[in-house]
Amino acid sequence: MGNGIPIINEPVEGRIVTVIADDLEIRGAIRFKTSVMLKGIFEGEIFSEGLLVVGPTAKVTATINTETLISHGVIMGDVIAERQVVLRNTSTHTGDIKTPFIMIESGAVFNGTCVMERGDSNFTAGTAIVEQPELPEEFPPFEERQEPLPEVRPEQKKRQPREKVRPEEHASAPETAAINEAKEEEPKPGELL
């Protein structure tokens, strides 16, 4: 994809640096530079230079300033994400979002406003979770392909459907004349013979 939209390959829980368990309740402010998964209840402020994953059991009431946010749970509060916000189908978000890229899956609930400002600088993928797929070398750019178009032979062309013909139109000319004469000789209703 050459459109510059980051693709988030969600890391498995084992690859996330810090996991805050679902039986924890935390109030206050947290700061981190790598990746954190919240599974419990959090109230306060979150400042991050990395990835924040809100798990399906999490309930977060906070203002969030992060690089990338992936939400499966409930968030109440405003979010500023420098890279991207992903609201998965189990997520509920109440608050405003400011991010250059957002993905909202079918089933997610989003109540708020979203501002997507990308600025003048081009987006570059710089972290391990954001990947830009590249075409293999065996696929040259479109302009370089010199494959000829396949030849279409007359027998390969689609045949046009025939018009339906009424049975009386199949009769030969003498038979048609005889049928027409017989119709003329028949008396019409209300006509005297």
N, C-alpha and C positions, 0 to 999 in steps of 0.2 A: 504494500500500500504506500503510495507515494504522496498521500494527502497530509502527512504530518500528524495525524491523530495517534496519540499513544495507545498502545495495546497493553492492557494490564493482565499479566499472567499472575493470578493470585497465588501468593506463596502458601505452602502448607504450614500448618501451625508449628511444626518442628523447626522450620527455617526462620521463624520470627524470633528476634533476639529476646524480647520480654513479653510474657503473657501474664496479664492480671486476671486471676481466676474468677469464676462466676460467683463464688461465695464471699468476695471482698466488696466492701463499701469504702470509697475513698472520697474525701472532700479536700479541695485545695487546688494547687497548681502543679502540673507536671511538665517537664521539659525533657526532650530526648532528641538524639540525632540519627538513630538507626530505625528500627521497626518495633512497634508495640501493638499487641492485640488486647483490647479491653473485652472482658467477658462478664464483669460484674457491674456494680453501680458506681458511677462517677459523677461528682458535682464540682464545678469550678472552672478552671482554664487549662487548656492544653496548647503547648507550644512545641512544634516539631519541625525538624529539618529532614525528616524521613517519611516513613509510611505509618499511617494509623489505620488499624483494622478494628472496626467495632463489630464484635461477634453477635450471633443471633440472640444470646441471652442478655446482652448488655443494655443498660439504660443509662444514657449519658445526657446530663444537663450541663452544658458548658459552652463557652465560646472557644472555637477551635481555629488555630492557625497552624497549618501543616503543609507539607509538600504534596502528598497524595493521601486521599481518604477513601477507604473501601468500607461501606457500611452494610451490615446484615441485620443490625438491631435498631434500637430506638435512640434518636438524637433530638434533643430540644436545645436549640441555640444556633447562633450564626457561625458559618464556616467560611474561612478563607483558605483556599488550597492553591498553591503556586503552580501545580502541574495538572491534577485531575481529581475529580470526585466520581465515585462509582456507587450508585445506590442499587443494591441487589434486591431481588424480588421479595425478600422478607423484611426489608428495611422500612422504617417510618422516620421521616425527617420533618421537623417543624422549625422553621427558621430560614434565614436568607443564606444564599450560597454565592460566593464570588470565586470563579475559577476559569481558566481558559478552555477546559474541556470537561464535559459532564456526560455520564452515561446513566440513564435511569431504566432499569429493567421493568418489564411488564409485571405488575403486582406490587411494585414499590409505591409508597405513599409519600408525596412531597407537598407540603403546605408552606409556601414562602415565595420569595422572588429569587431569581438567578441572574447574575450579571456575568457575562463571559467576555472578558477583555483579554485580547492576545497581544496587544502592543505592536511595536514595529519590529521587534526582534523575531527571528525565526525560531520555532520550537525545535529543540534538539533532545533526543533521547539520551539520558545520561546515567540512569540508574539501572540496577540489575532487574528490577521488576518491569521496566518499560522496554519493550522490544519492537523494533521495526523490521518486519520480515523482508528479506531481499530475495530477488529472483535468482535461481541457480544460473551458473554461467552458460548452461546449455540452451537457455532461452535468451537470444539476443534481443535488443530493443526492436520494437515493431518496424521501424524504418529500415532495419538491416535485414529483415526476412525477405528472401527472394524466392519463396515457394510459388510455383505457377498455380493458377486457379484450375480446378478439375474440369475436364472437358465433358460437356453434356451431349450425349448422343440422342438422336431423334426418338429412339425407342425408350429412352429414360424419361422423356418429358411426360408430364401428367396428361392424361387424356381428359378432355372435357366431357362431362356427363351428357348423354343424349337426351333430347326432348322426349317427353312421353307422348306417344301417338295413340289416339283413340282407336278402338277396334274397327269402326266403320271406315276409317281412313286407310286401312290395310287392304280393303277390297279392290279388285282390279277394275278398270274402267267399264267393261261391259256389265259387270255385276252392279256397279254403282249406278249406272244408267237404268238398269232394270229395277233397282230398289227405289230410285227417284220416281219412275213411272208408276210403280205400284202405289206409292204414297199419294200421287196426284189423283189416281182413280178412286181412292177411298173417299167416301162421303164424309163431310165434316159434320159434327153434331149440329142439329138444327137446320140442315140443308135438305131440301127435297130432292128425291131421286128422279 
